[in-house]
Amino acid sequence: MNKYGMIFIVVISLLNLSCDEEFAPKLPFEEKYFVYTSLKGDSTKQIIVVAKSYDVSGFNPQNNTTSPEIAGCFVEVTRAGVKYIFRDTLIDRPDTSRHGKKCRLMFLPN
């Protein structure tokens, strides 16, 4: 058998391999909570964002217009026995096309 015949057989064999699992691009929604943080040792500006997952109709996450940040959270970080309590803050959102003008962040007061 020549070289091209062997390559053809290998390619056909690889194409016959497949998964038995079904692909589901959108599973049943389960709300989860997330904490995004930027704690910098060389700065006094510490930021924490508490948010939740969201579901949209269809498959485009850009369709969500409800802000995912959670209001009224109490965030406390303890380091070396010292407690740092973050305050709930609203800042201007750079992109206002989806979630409105303000973004909710937790800042560490100076």
Residue pairs with C-beta under 8 A, 6 or more apart in sequence:
25 59
26 59
29 53
29 55
30 53
31 52
31 53
31 54
32 52
32 53
33 50
33 51
33 52
33 53
33 70
34 50
34 51
34 52
34 53
35 48
35 49
35 50
36 48
36 49
36 51
37 46
37 47
37 48
37 49
38 46
38 47
38 48
39 46
39 48
39 77
40 46
44 108
44 110
45 107
45 108
46 77
46 84
46 86
46 107
46 108
47 105
47 106
47 107
48 75
48 86
48 105
48 106
49 69
49 104
49 105
49 106
50 69
50 70
50 73
50 75
50 106
51 68
51 69
51 70
52 68
52 70
53 68
54 64
54 66
54 68
56 63
56 64
57 63
62 98
64 98
65 98
65 99
66 99
67 99
67 100
67 103
67 104
68 99
69 103
69 104
69 105
70 104
71 88
71 104
72 88
73 88
73 106
74 85
75 85
75 86
75 106
76 83
76 84
76 85
76 86
77 83
77 84
77 86
77 108
78 84
84 108
85 109
86 106
86 107
86 108
86 109
87 106
87 107
87 108
87 109
88 104
88 106
89 104
89 105
89 106
89 107
90 102
90 103
90 104
90 105
91 102
91 103
91 105
92 101
92 102
92 103
93 99
93 100
93 101
93 102
93 103
